[in-house]
């Protein structure tokens, strides 16, 4: 059972480049032990210099973005290796949502398995949000709402910024996140249907259930040697 997610609120950090791969998200050097702090290792190759000191100019090291909850990125976010640790690192840092025009397939599936909102936005929306983020180096707070599938910003200092944009997610994923269902919990909601199907199949398609055939076999030696 996952924690239910209806919205994600907080400052959005801009990563204005395409093809951010999983090795950039969590470098392999942070995966050598099972106890590594993956949140600390998030974007470790860019976030720290060779001596392990923070790079001041990197977005997540800037004071306004140290508690970022959202990431805005360009196309093909999460490409490269299939390491699920890339999603773990984002979640452990505190990121609840990534918005991008497209995601690598495996990363996209891993995101939902770990309660990370992966919202697909139009290229035009990406450009508008990017322009807005660049105009606010001090950080700007956004709200991602799963009920309306919108990302919105409220800026008291500039009423023109009080607007929202749409993003896309599969309806089944949206409902699962709102309910807090993981894949096992989602399956258990269909227990009655599963039981009915099993009853029907075991009656009409006995070849699917070898125990029925074994039960009919009265020859002990045949039972012993039968292979299914």
C-alpha positions in Angstrom: 0.0 0.0 0.0 1.4 3.4 -1.0 0.7 6.7 0.6 -2.2 8.4 -1.2 -1.2 11.4 -3.4 -3.7 13.9 -4.5 -1.4 16.9 -5.1 2.2 17.9 -4.9 3.1 21.4 -3.8 6.4 23.3 -3.6 9.2 25.0 -5.4 10.0 23.7 -8.9 13.6 23.3 -10.0 14.5 23.7 -13.6 16.7 21.2 -15.5 16.6 22.8 -19.0 18.1 20.0 -21.0 17.0 16.9 -22.9 18.1 13.2 -22.3 18.9 13.4 -18.6 19.9 9.8 -18.0 19.6 7.6 -14.9 23.4 7.8 -14.4 23.2 11.5 -14.1 20.2 11.2 -11.7 22.1 8.8 -9.4 25.7 8.0 -10.4 26.8 4.4 -10.0 29.3 5.5 -7.3 26.4 6.0 -4.9 25.1 2.5 -5.5 28.0 0.5 -4.0 26.2 -0.1 -0.6 22.7 -0.9 0.3 22.7 1.9 3.0 23.8 4.8 0.7 21.9 8.0 1.1 20.4 8.2 -2.4 18.8 11.6 -1.7 22.2 13.0 -1.0 23.5 11.4 -4.1 20.8 12.8 -6.4 22.6 14.4 -9.4 25.8 13.7 -7.5 28.0 14.1 -10.5 26.8 17.7 -11.1 26.0 18.5 -7.5 29.5 18.0 -6.1 33.0 18.7 -7.2 35.9 16.1 -7.2 36.6 16.8 -3.6 33.0 16.2 -2.6 32.2 19.8 -2.0 28.9 21.3 -3.2 28.9 23.2 -6.5 27.2 26.4 -5.5 25.8 27.1 -8.9 24.0 23.8 -9.2 20.3 24.4 -8.9 19.6 22.0 -6.0 22.5 23.6 -4.0 21.0 27.1 -4.3 19.1 28.1 -1.1 15.8 28.6 -2.8 15.8 25.1 -4.3 17.2 22.9 -1.5 13.7 21.9 -0.6 12.4 21.5 -4.2 9.4 19.3 -4.6 9.1 19.4 -8.3 11.4 19.2 -11.3 10.8 20.6 -14.8 12.9 18.9 -17.4 13.1 18.7 -21.2 12.4 15.6 -23.4 13.4 12.0 -22.7 13.9 12.3 -18.9 15.3 9.2 -17.3 16.8 7.5 -20.3 19.8 5.2 -20.1 20.1 2.3 -17.8 17.0 0.7 -16.1 18.2 1.4 -12.6 15.2 1.9 -10.3 17.5 3.7 -7.9 17.1 6.8 -10.1 13.5 7.1 -8.9 14.5 6.2 -5.3 17.0 9.0 -5.3 14.4 11.6 -6.4 11.9 10.4 -3.9 14.4 10.3 -1.0 15.5 13.8 -1.8 11.9 14.9 -1.5 10.9 15.3 -5.2 7.2 14.4 -5.6 6.7 15.2 -9.3 8.7 15.5 -12.5 7.2 17.3 -15.5 8.6 16.8 -18.9 7.5 16.5 -22.6 8.5 12.8 -22.6 10.0 10.1 -20.4 12.1 7.0 -21.0 9.7 4.0 -20.8 11.4 2.1 -17.9 11.9 5.2 -15.8 8.2 6.1 -16.4 7.0 2.8 -15.1 9.4 2.9 -12.2 8.1 6.3 -11.2 4.6 5.0 -10.7 5.8 2.0 -8.7 7.4 4.4 -6.2 4.7 7.1 -6.0 6.5 9.7 -8.1 4.2 11.7 -10.3 5.5 11.7 -13.9 3.5 14.2 -15.7 3.7 14.6 -19.5 3.4 18.2 -20.8 3.2 19.7 -24.2 6.4 21.3 -25.6 4.6 24.6 -25.5 3.8 24.2 -21.8 7.4 23.2 -21.1 8.6 26.4 -22.8 6.1 28.6 -20.9 7.0 27.0 -17.5 10.8 27.2 -18.4 10.4 31.0 -19.2 8.5 31.5 -15.9 11.1 29.6 -13.9 14.0 31.5 -15.4 12.3 34.8 -14.6 12.2 33.7 -10.9 15.7 32.7 -9.8 14.5 33.1 -6.2 12.2 30.1 -6.8 8.5 29.9 -7.5 6.0 27.5 -5.9 3.7 25.4 -8.0 0.8 23.0 -7.2 0.3 19.8 -9.2 -3.2 18.5 -8.8 -4.0 14.9 -9.8 -7.8 15.4 -9.7 -7.7 18.1 -12.4 -4.4 17.0 -14.0 -3.1 20.6 -13.8 0.0 22.4 -12.6 -0.7 25.9 -11.3 1.3 28.8 -9.9 0.1 31.5 -7.6 2.2 34.6 -7.5 0.8 37.4 -5.2 3.4 39.8 -6.6 2.2 39.3 -10.2 -1.4 38.4 -10.9 -0.5 37.6 -14.5 1.3 34.5 -13.1 -1.9 33.1 -11.5 -2.7 30.5 -14.1 -2.5 26.7 -14.7 -1.4 24.3 -17.4 -2.5 20.7 -18.2 -0.4 17.6 -18.0 -1.2 14.0 -18.9 -1.1 10.7 -17.0 -2.9 7.4 -17.6 -6.2 7.4 -15.8 -5.4 4.1 -14.1 -2.2 5.5 -12.7 -4.0 8.7 -11.5 -6.6 6.7 -9.7 -4.1 4.3 -8.1 -2.0 7.2 -6.8 -5.1 9.0 -5.4 -6.2 5.8 -3.6 -2.7 4.9 -2.5 -2.8 1.6 -4.4 0.3 -0.2 -5.4 0.0 -3.0 -8.0 -0.7 -5.7 -5.4 -3.4 -3.6 -3.7 -4.9 -2.8 -7.1 -5.1 -6.5 -8.0 -6.7 -7.4 -4.6 -9.6 -5.1 -5.4 -10.6 -7.6 -8.1 -10.6 -10.7 -5.8 -14.2 -11.5 -6.6 -13.7 -11.4 -10.3 -10.5 -13.4 -10.0 -12.3 -16.1 -8.0 -15.2 -16.2 -10.5 -12.8 -16.6 -13.4 -10.8 -19.4 -11.6 -14.0 -21.2 -10.9 -15.1 -21.0 -14.5 -11.7 -21.9 -15.9 -11.2 -24.9 -13.6 -14.5 -26.3 -14.7 -14.4 -25.5 -18.5 -10.6 -25.7 -19.1 -9.4 -28.5 -16.9 -6.2 -28.8 -19.0 -5.0 -25.6 -17.3 -5.2 -27.3 -13.9 -3.1 -30.6 -13.8 -4.5 -31.5 -10.4 -7.8 -32.4 -12.0 -6.1 -34.8 -14.4 -4.0 -36.3 -11.6 -7.1 -36.9 -9.6 -8.6 -39.0 -12.4 -5.5 -41.2 -12.8 -6.0 -44.4 -10.8 -2.6 -45.9 -11.9 -0.1 -45.1 -9.2 2.8 -45.7 -11.4 1.4 -43.3 -14.1 0.9 -40.7 -11.4 4.5 -41.0 -10.3 5.9 -40.7 -13.8 3.5 -38.1 -15.2 5.2 -34.8 -16.1 3.2 -31.5 -16.5 
